[in-house]
Amino acid sequence: MSPEKIQCLLSACDKNTTAAKRDYAVILMLARFCLRAGEAAGLRLEDIDWRHGEFLIGGKGAKDERLPLPAEVGEALVEYLLHARPAILDLHEVFCTVKASWPYVSRRPGHHHKLRSRRRSQAAYLGPALAGRGAPVMNRWEEHVADYLRLRRQLGAALAWAEHLLGQYTTYLSAEGITTITTANAITWADNPPEGTKNPAARASRRLTAVRGFATYMHALDPAHEVPPQGIFTSPVCRSAPHIHTTAETSALIEAAGRLILENRAHTYPTLLGLLAAIAEFGHDLIVERTKDGLAAARARGRKGGCRFKMTATKARQA
């Protein structure tokens, strides 16, 4: 089919109706990319990469092919998706039928072979790419963060909080006009606690940890980016001391459990608590016995307990 006839076919679609918006987008894709009916019908929402202006097509032999998404085709898809496609949550296919009883577009060959009479590699010029037009404009840092997060999440990482922190960091870099990650600007951003922060060192450490992972990724792309070293911000680890029950407390707990009246708890719970107490006591005795054996073996080899003596300059002057 000649380009003039294809244009006449597209002009015949009344874009004021739901079905015509869908038909216009389908015909445009079939004509511009010489797609098969099954390829167009099988296109899913997640196959379209709006930011890079590309989409994925599953061809013959289970082989996927990534094609550029021209602005003309992208705008037609956006118009259909926003104003004509049924809002069905569990439907991932891009193109749907108008009738709700069967929302999937048929994958039968039909009679569109004239639209794809040429090979895909010989298709006419597709026009400017959609990248940067169909999606919100992203700056350079936002694109790198998105690529980094996509790569890490494909490997199983969640990085929900890291995404939040990296968004703040890249906003800072863009506002300052910084084009290279350095240890200095990473520390400057991380060590900026608001008033009333209880533990500023722990906060700065978490922020710098998120930057370190991103900086490692950027350093692999360009060695000019620096990776902040570990241990710049340290904070004391505050762990609550465990409560160790005394023999009197354990006996009181078992006695109280024996006074339970519901079902067989008066028999079950004292037995369970007694078993736990016996296992804990056995573990304690075992640790003590192994520690004593280890110390005795060390003394037999001529070693003494405690830290090794270290001569320092101060001790040398005092001597």
Disulfide bonds with the S-S distance in Angstrom:
none
